Amino acid sequence: MSDIHLTLQNLGLNDKETSIYLALLELGSGTVQEVAKKSGVKRTNIYNFIGPLKEKGIVNEVVEDEKIILIPENPQVLVKRAENNYKEIKTALPELMGIFNTPGNKPKVRFYEGTEGLRRGWDDLLETQSSGGKVYAFSDYEKMFNQFPEDWLWYVPETRVKKNIFFYCVAKDGPQGKKVKAKDKTQLRETRLFKDLQLDTEINIYDNKVLLMSFRRPYTAIIIEDRAIAMSMKSIWQGWWDGIKN
């Protein structure tokens, strides 16, 4: 098998599709009979591959004088196809890693990066919690509001209110923390402020999950799904909560 055959098959074409496409590139265009002769693929089989090749976006067909004429697309479409496949698998990688971590007693872990990663972490919290759910958190609003625009951040409590999800929060004391605490009643939240708390993060505990979010560039969100870890973190949070009176 030639290197070009192997390369095309690695891009998702099978052996006969590869032969048909390479034959068309040499011909420029051709009838089914011409492509069969050039490719070595039986004429009756070529009809079966026209549909799949069109779906892959590498072959078009036109009808001239009641004959099917096959036309190859520019090979650049294969590069675009490979790039799209790469983007799709990269996007799906956190979910795949979560599945990979499932066997045995291993925690299920998902990892996201960038501001979009933070949003995906918050979205998991908002989507998995049912009405009446509760979230227990450590938050550094000083760092959070200095890093991101307010309208980008307020969507979280606004969505929680719509879904009737209550938020109990131990937060760093400061101007931003006080601003958030002032909105507690309307945003279904109870905030207790602690002056010497140093976080640069937010930690949310809900159901059997712990969402850890770093507000240091490049920003990261990690979701750990494990009952024992969630219970342990809830116990640590409870100790802080009970020790703060304000």
Residue frames relative to the residue before (quaternion, step in Angstrom):
aa qw qx qy qz dx dy dz
M 1.0000 0.0000 0.0000 0.0000 0.00 0.00 0.00
S 0.4180 -0.7190 0.4954 0.2510 3.61 -0.82 0.98
D 0.6596 -0.5146 0.3716 0.4025 3.55 -1.28 0.41
I 0.6579 0.5164 -0.3223 0.4434 3.60 0.97 -0.84
H 0.6078 0.5345 -0.3518 0.4702 3.60 1.08 -0.68
L 0.6742 0.4972 -0.2963 0.4587 3.58 0.88 -0.96
T 0.6378 0.5362 -0.3263 0.4463 3.58 0.98 -0.84
L 0.6820 0.4851 -0.2877 0.4657 3.58 0.90 -0.94
Q 0.6484 0.5018 -0.3240 0.4721 3.58 1.03 -0.70
N 0.6201 0.5268 -0.3394 0.4720 3.61 1.11 -0.59
L 0.6661 0.4785 -0.2912 0.4926 3.57 1.25 -0.43
G 0.7004 -0.5178 0.2528 0.4213 3.57 1.25 0.27
L 0.5654 0.5682 -0.4079 0.4371 3.59 1.24 0.15
N 0.3714 -0.7034 0.5421 0.2708 3.59 -1.01 0.68
D 0.7664 -0.4009 0.2353 0.4433 3.58 -1.30 0.14
K 0.7127 0.4497 -0.2678 0.4671 3.60 0.81 -0.97
E 0.6155 0.5339 -0.3467 0.4647 3.61 1.05 -0.72
T 0.6300 0.5352 -0.3212 0.4621 3.56 1.05 -0.80
S 0.6671 0.5046 -0.3005 0.4584 3.58 0.89 -0.94
I 0.6510 0.5140 -0.3112 0.4638 3.59 0.99 -0.87
Y 0.6808 0.4955 -0.2955 0.4513 3.59 0.85 -0.95
L 0.6610 0.4975 -0.3096 0.4688 3.61 0.92 -0.86
A 0.6284 0.5274 -0.3331 0.4647 3.58 1.04 -0.76
L 0.6641 0.5025 -0.3005 0.4650 3.57 0.97 -0.84
L 0.6125 0.5421 -0.3564 0.4516 3.60 1.03 -0.70
E 0.6703 0.4848 -0.2934 0.4792 3.58 1.02 -0.79
L 0.7053 0.4653 -0.2650 0.4645 3.57 0.96 -0.87
G 0.3887 -0.6885 0.5078 0.3421 3.57 1.02 -0.77
S 0.6956 -0.2708 0.1791 0.6409 3.55 1.10 -0.83
G 0.0865 0.8205 -0.5615 0.0636 3.56 -1.17 0.35
T 0.5550 -0.5690 0.4829 0.3674 3.50 -1.31 0.37
V 0.6814 -0.4631 0.3581 0.4393 3.55 -1.28 0.24
Q 0.6515 0.5206 -0.3146 0.4534 3.58 0.97 -0.84
E 0.6603 0.5022 -0.3071 0.4664 3.61 0.96 -0.83
V 0.6573 0.4988 -0.3055 0.4752 3.56 1.00 -0.83
A 0.6183 0.5435 -0.3408 0.4541 3.58 1.04 -0.77
K 0.6686 0.5014 -0.2945 0.4634 3.57 0.91 -0.92
K 0.7027 0.4739 -0.2664 0.4591 3.58 0.93 -0.90
S 0.7548 0.4228 -0.2094 0.4557 3.57 0.93 -0.91
G 0.4053 -0.7058 0.4838 0.3218 3.55 1.12 -0.62
V 0.5365 0.5879 -0.4079 0.4474 3.57 1.31 0.16
K 0.5325 -0.6512 0.4323 0.3249 3.59 -0.84 0.93
R 0.5927 -0.6110 0.3981 0.3421 3.54 -1.02 0.89
T 0.6612 0.5100 -0.3156 0.4507 3.60 0.94 -0.85
N 0.6476 0.5159 -0.3177 0.4621 3.60 1.10 -0.65
I 0.5996 0.5896 -0.3684 0.3963 3.58 1.04 -0.75
Y 0.6004 0.5646 -0.3617 0.4358 3.59 1.01 -0.74
N 0.6569 0.5269 -0.3097 0.4416 3.61 1.05 -0.77
F 0.7261 0.4433 -0.2404 0.4673 3.58 1.17 -0.59
I 0.4588 0.6904 -0.4561 0.3237 3.61 1.22 -0.16
G 0.6649 0.5190 -0.3020 0.4443 3.58 0.88 -0.97
P 0.6964 0.4645 -0.2912 0.4631 3.64 0.72 -0.99
L 0.6556 0.5062 -0.3188 0.4609 3.62 1.00 -0.76
K 0.6312 0.5087 -0.3289 0.4843 3.58 1.10 -0.66
E 0.6376 0.5264 -0.3226 0.4608 3.60 1.01 -0.79
K 0.6697 0.4772 -0.2922 0.4883 3.58 1.09 -0.69
G 0.4630 -0.7304 0.4047 0.2971 3.57 1.31 -0.09
I 0.5927 0.6005 -0.3652 0.3932 3.61 1.16 0.37
V 0.7548 0.2417 -0.1682 0.5861 3.60 1.28 -0.07
N 0.1175 -0.7559 0.6393 0.0781 3.54 -1.15 0.78
E 0.1772 -0.7796 0.5859 0.1325 3.57 -1.22 0.31
V 0.0631 -0.7545 0.6516 0.0468 3.51 -1.19 0.68
V 0.3375 -0.7231 0.5618 0.2185 3.57 -1.22 0.40
E 0.0282 0.7835 -0.6175 0.0637 3.55 -0.76 1.13
D 0.8355 -0.0449 -0.0108 0.5475 3.58 -0.74 1.09
E 0.6701 -0.5361 0.2646 0.4400 3.53 1.01 1.01
K 0.5927 0.5243 -0.3827 0.4768 3.59 1.20 0.45
I 0.4177 -0.6816 0.5409 0.2614 3.57 -1.08 0.77
I 0.1039 -0.7726 0.6252 0.0392 3.56 -0.83 1.06
L 0.2167 -0.7832 0.5742 0.0994 3.56 -0.75 1.10
I 0.0968 -0.7972 0.5958 0.0053 3.56 -0.95 0.98
P 0.3337 -0.7599 0.5151 0.2141 3.64 -0.70 0.96
E 0.4217 -0.6600 0.5524 0.2853 3.57 -1.14 0.61
N 0.6473 -0.4987 0.4062 0.4090 3.55 -1.28 0.42
P 0.5469 -0.6459 0.4190 0.3289 3.65 -0.89 0.87
Q 0.5045 0.6537 -0.4268 0.3689 3.61 1.22 -0.32
V 0.5806 0.5852 -0.3898 0.4105 3.59 1.13 -0.54
L 0.5952 0.5616 -0.3642 0.4446 3.60 1.17 -0.52
V 0.6200 0.5259 -0.3348 0.4763 3.57 1.09 -0.73
K 0.6567 0.5075 -0.3046 0.4674 3.57 0.95 -0.92
R 0.6323 0.5350 -0.3218 0.4587 3.56 1.02 -0.83
A 0.6611 0.5010 -0.3028 0.4693 3.57 0.96 -0.90
E 0.6421 0.5217 -0.3215 0.4606 3.60 1.01 -0.82
N 0.6602 0.5034 -0.3070 0.4653 3.59 0.96 -0.85
N 0.6344 0.5238 -0.3258 0.4658 3.57 1.04 -0.80
Y 0.6376 0.5306 -0.3193 0.4582 3.56 1.04 -0.84
K 0.6581 0.5080 -0.3112 0.4604 3.58 0.93 -0.91
E 0.6572 0.5226 -0.3093 0.4464 3.58 0.97 -0.87
I 0.6945 0.4584 -0.2915 0.4719 3.59 0.86 -0.91
K 0.6194 0.5368 -0.3478 0.4552 3.60 1.09 -0.65
T 0.6454 0.5150 -0.3081 0.4726 3.57 1.05 -0.82
A 0.7164 0.4520 -0.2440 0.4722 3.56 1.02 -0.86
L 0.4677 0.7309 -0.4242 0.2590 3.59 1.22 -0.38
P 0.6445 0.5134 -0.3576 0.4396 3.66 0.84 -0.78
E 0.6529 0.5018 -0.3143 0.4724 3.58 0.98 -0.83
L 0.6493 0.5148 -0.3156 0.4624 3.58 0.98 -0.85
M 0.6529 0.5055 -0.3166 0.4668 3.58 1.01 -0.81
G 0.6105 0.5458 -0.3489 0.4557 3.55 1.13 -0.66
I 0.6491 0.4946 -0.3071 0.4896 3.56 1.02 -0.80
F 0.6294 0.5575 -0.3221 0.4351 3.57 1.01 -0.87
N 0.7115 0.4623 -0.2556 0.4634 3.57 1.05 -0.77
T 0.4857 0.7251 -0.3981 0.2828 3.58 1.28 -0.15
P 0.6214 0.5912 -0.3847 0.3411 3.68 0.81 -0.87
G 0.8217 0.2269 -0.1841 0.4892 3.51 -1.24 0.60
N 0.7178 -0.4156 0.3307 0.4502 3.53 -1.06 -0.82
K 0.3781 0.7417 -0.4829 0.2715 3.59 1.23 0.28
P 0.4956 -0.6404 0.4865 0.3280 3.61 -0.99 0.75
K 0.4142 -0.6627 0.5600 0.2751 3.53 -1.22 0.54
V 0.0491 -0.8307 0.5531 -0.0403 3.58 -0.60 1.16
R 0.0443 -0.7692 0.6370 0.0229 3.55 -1.05 0.87
F 0.1432 -0.8051 0.5753 0.0181 3.56 -0.95 0.94
Y 0.0086 -0.7986 0.6010 -0.0306 3.58 -0.85 1.03
E 0.2166 -0.7861 0.5688 0.1082 3.56 -1.17 0.62
G 0.7808 0.3582 -0.2646 0.4383 3.53 -1.33 0.44
T 0.7141 -0.4279 0.3171 0.4544 3.55 -1.30 0.01
E 0.6165 0.5310 -0.3457 0.4674 3.58 1.10 -0.66
G 0.6157 0.5483 -0.3366 0.4549 3.56 1.13 -0.65
L 0.6261 0.5169 -0.3337 0.4790 3.59 1.04 -0.77
R 0.6505 0.5202 -0.3193 0.4519 3.56 0.96 -0.89
R 0.6528 0.5103 -0.3193 0.4599 3.60 0.98 -0.81
G 0.6189 0.5366 -0.3432 0.4596 3.58 1.09 -0.65
W 0.6736 0.4744 -0.2877 0.4883 3.57 0.89 -0.93
D 0.6299 0.5436 -0.3398 0.4385 3.59 0.99 -0.78
D 0.6168 0.5360 -0.3543 0.4547 3.60 1.02 -0.72
L 0.6401 0.5212 -0.3203 0.4649 3.57 0.95 -0.87
L 0.7138 0.4686 -0.2606 0.4506 3.57 0.84 -1.00
E 0.7014 0.4828 -0.2714 0.4487 3.57 1.03 -0.76
T 0.7298 0.4452 -0.2544 0.4523 3.59 0.99 -0.75
Q 0.6246 0.5341 -0.3466 0.4522 3.59 1.19 -0.37
S 0.3020 -0.7431 0.5709 0.1751 3.55 -0.93 0.92
S 0.7013 -0.4436 0.3377 0.4443 3.56 -1.29 0.22
G 0.7776 0.2798 -0.2362 0.5112 3.56 -0.86 0.98
G 0.4476 0.7046 -0.4425 0.3278 3.57 1.29 0.03
K 0.2509 -0.7665 0.5756 0.1350 3.55 -1.26 0.41
V 0.1417 -0.7652 0.6252 0.0601 3.53 -1.11 0.85
Y 0.1682 -0.7684 0.6131 0.0727 3.56 -1.00 0.92
A 0.0137 0.8664 -0.4896 0.0976 3.55 -0.51 1.18
F 0.2193 -0.6587 0.6923 0.1966 3.46 -1.51 0.32
S 0.0315 0.8262 -0.5606 0.0467 3.62 -0.74 0.98
D 0.1925 -0.7336 0.6388 0.1294 3.53 -1.22 0.67
Y 0.1474 -0.8324 0.5304 0.0643 3.56 0.15 1.29
E 0.5527 0.5994 -0.4042 0.4146 3.60 1.16 -0.49
K 0.6971 0.4459 -0.2623 0.4965 3.57 0.88 -0.94
M 0.6523 0.5523 -0.3153 0.4123 3.56 0.90 -0.96
F 0.7506 0.4076 -0.2310 0.4659 3.60 0.74 -1.04
N 0.6154 0.5193 -0.3558 0.4743 3.59 1.23 -0.25
Q 0.6918 0.4804 -0.2652 0.4693 3.58 1.23 -0.44
F 0.8192 0.1988 -0.0565 0.5350 3.58 1.01 -0.82
P 0.5629 -0.5962 0.4426 0.3628 3.61 -1.14 0.55
E 0.6071 -0.6098 0.3739 0.3461 3.55 -1.03 0.82
D 0.6732 0.5061 -0.3268 0.4288 3.60 0.85 -0.88
W 0.6057 0.5453 -0.3490 0.4625 3.59 1.22 -0.47
L 0.7100 0.4686 -0.2513 0.4618 3.57 1.10 -0.71
W 0.6608 0.5591 -0.3257 0.3803 3.58 0.95 -0.81
Y 0.5116 0.6551 -0.4391 0.3411 3.61 1.16 -0.29
V 0.5936 0.5848 -0.3691 0.4117 3.61 1.13 -0.60
P 0.7232 0.3950 -0.2820 0.4914 3.68 0.64 -0.93
E 0.6110 0.5552 -0.3651 0.4302 3.60 1.04 -0.65
T 0.6691 0.4781 -0.2929 0.4878 3.57 1.02 -0.81
R 0.6104 0.5543 -0.3490 0.4453 3.59 1.03 -0.75
V 0.6441 0.5263 -0.3210 0.4528 3.57 0.95 -0.91
K 0.6526 0.5173 -0.3141 0.4560 3.58 0.94 -0.88
K 0.7466 0.3821 -0.2125 0.5015 3.58 1.05 -0.75
N 0.4099 -0.7346 0.4530 0.2951 3.60 1.33 0.05
I 0.3664 0.6942 -0.5162 0.3426 3.58 0.85 1.07
F 0.2575 -0.7900 0.5401 0.1336 3.60 -0.65 1.11
F 0.2116 -0.7906 0.5718 0.0567 3.56 -1.07 0.89
Y 0.0922 -0.7732 0.6270 0.0249 3.56 -0.68 1.16
C 0.0029 -0.8644 0.4972 -0.0749 3.57 -0.47 1.18
V 0.1954 -0.6987 0.6771 0.1233 3.53 -1.09 0.92
A 0.0319 0.8399 -0.5348 0.0865 3.59 -0.48 1.19
K 0.5789 -0.5660 0.4614 0.3629 3.52 -1.27 0.49
D 0.4173 -0.7052 0.5180 0.2454 3.58 -0.91 0.96
G 0.3579 0.6958 -0.5577 0.2772 3.55 -0.96 0.93
P 0.7531 -0.3916 0.2572 0.4619 3.61 -1.24 0.05
Q 0.6957 0.4628 -0.2843 0.4701 3.59 0.87 -0.89
G 0.6244 0.5386 -0.3343 0.4564 3.56 1.04 -0.75
K 0.6554 0.5003 -0.3031 0.4778 3.57 1.01 -0.83
K 0.6225 0.5414 -0.3399 0.4514 3.59 1.05 -0.76
V 0.6627 0.4929 -0.2993 0.4779 3.58 0.97 -0.86
K 0.6524 0.5311 -0.3135 0.4404 3.57 0.91 -0.94
A 0.6200 0.5599 -0.3389 0.4328 3.60 1.08 -0.71
K 0.7075 0.4326 -0.2529 0.4983 3.59 1.20 -0.47
D 0.3145 0.8058 -0.4679 0.1814 3.60 1.30 0.04
K 0.6897 0.5126 -0.3046 0.4109 3.57 0.75 -1.02
T 0.7337 0.4171 -0.2419 0.4787 3.59 0.89 -0.91
Q 0.7420 0.3985 -0.2197 0.4923 3.59 1.19 -0.42
L 0.4826 -0.7074 0.4171 0.3045 3.59 1.19 0.59
R 0.5270 0.6150 -0.3994 0.4295 3.54 0.81 1.07
E 0.1052 -0.7313 0.6633 0.1188 3.52 -1.27 0.49
T 0.0964 -0.8180 0.5671 -0.0049 3.54 -0.61 1.21
R 0.0745 -0.7585 0.6457 0.0465 3.55 -1.02 0.87
L 0.2564 -0.8113 0.5170 0.0941 3.55 -0.65 1.21
F 0.0690 -0.7750 0.6281 0.0105 3.55 -1.09 0.83
K 0.4566 -0.7509 0.4133 0.2383 3.55 -0.53 1.25
D 0.7835 0.3739 -0.1851 0.4605 3.61 0.80 -0.97
L 0.3962 0.7145 -0.4843 0.3130 3.59 1.20 0.34
Q 0.0628 -0.7965 0.6013 0.0061 3.60 -0.77 1.04
L 0.0441 0.8541 -0.5116 0.0829 3.57 -0.32 1.23
D 0.0050 -0.7867 0.6087 0.1031 3.59 0.47 -1.28
T 0.7019 0.4058 -0.2385 0.5345 3.57 1.26 0.33
E 0.1989 -0.6955 0.6455 0.2450 3.48 -1.42 -0.21
I 0.1067 -0.7735 0.6233 0.0429 3.55 -0.99 0.87
N 0.0614 -0.8022 0.5939 -0.0012 3.57 -0.68 1.11
I 0.1280 -0.7779 0.6134 0.0472 3.56 -0.89 0.97
Y 0.1972 0.7768 -0.5685 0.1860 3.59 -0.63 1.13
D 0.8117 0.0625 -0.1127 0.5697 3.56 -0.95 0.90
N 0.7267 -0.3461 0.2864 0.5196 3.60 -0.72 -1.07
K 0.5741 0.6069 -0.3521 0.4221 3.56 1.20 0.53
V 0.1378 -0.7248 0.6650 0.1160 3.50 -1.37 0.47
L 0.1336 -0.7785 0.6113 0.0484 3.57 -0.77 1.09
L 0.0711 -0.7926 0.6056 0.0000 3.56 -0.61 1.19
M 0.0332 -0.8171 0.5745 -0.0350 3.56 -0.75 1.08
S 0.1978 -0.7801 0.5864 0.0919 3.57 -0.80 1.07
F 0.2513 -0.7831 0.5546 0.1265 3.56 -0.86 0.99
R 0.4954 0.5896 -0.4574 0.4446 3.54 1.22 0.53
R 0.5395 -0.6264 0.4488 0.3393 3.58 -0.95 0.85
P 0.5584 -0.1488 -0.8150 -0.0422 1.55 -2.10 1.42
Y 0.5500 -0.6195 0.3732 0.4177 3.64 1.31 0.34
T 0.0612 0.7965 -0.5976 0.0690 3.54 -0.89 0.96
A 0.1130 -0.7492 0.6475 0.0811 3.51 -1.28 0.54
I 0.0479 -0.7879 0.6138 -0.0128 3.55 -0.86 1.02
I 0.1205 -0.7780 0.6142 0.0544 3.56 -0.82 1.03
I 0.0879 -0.7809 0.6182 0.0187 3.56 -0.70 1.12
E 0.1049 -0.7948 0.5967 0.0358 3.55 -0.70 1.09
D 0.3699 0.6891 -0.5290 0.3293 3.55 -0.24 1.32
R 0.4740 -0.7165 0.4326 0.2737 3.57 -0.62 1.11
A 0.6740 0.5063 -0.3063 0.4423 3.60 0.89 -0.91
I 0.6609 0.4965 -0.3074 0.4714 3.59 0.94 -0.88
A 0.6534 0.5129 -0.3145 0.4595 3.59 0.94 -0.88
M 0.6567 0.5046 -0.3122 0.4654 3.60 0.95 -0.82
S 0.6535 0.5141 -0.3145 0.4580 3.57 0.99 -0.84
M 0.6666 0.4913 -0.2962 0.4759 3.57 0.95 -0.87
K 0.6234 0.5279 -0.3383 0.4672 3.59 1.06 -0.71
S 0.6378 0.5258 -0.3226 0.4611 3.59 1.04 -0.76
I 0.6385 0.5087 -0.3163 0.4832 3.60 1.02 -0.82
W 0.6444 0.5205 -0.3133 0.4645 3.56 0.95 -0.93
Q 0.6533 0.5335 -0.3203 0.4313 3.61 0.90 -0.91
G 0.6248 0.5455 -0.3329 0.4486 3.57 1.06 -0.74
W 0.6485 0.4913 -0.3036 0.4959 3.56 0.99 -0.82
W 0.6600 0.5395 -0.3073 0.4230 3.57 0.84 -1.02
D 0.7059 0.4670 -0.2665 0.4611 3.55 0.86 -0.98
G 0.6909 0.4998 -0.2785 0.4420 3.58 1.16 -0.55
I 0.6662 0.4704 -0.2972 0.4966 3.59 1.29 -0.15
K 0.0503 -0.7915 0.6091 0.0006 3.55 -0.81 1.00
N 0.4106 0.6769 -0.5445 0.2769 3.58 -0.43 1.23
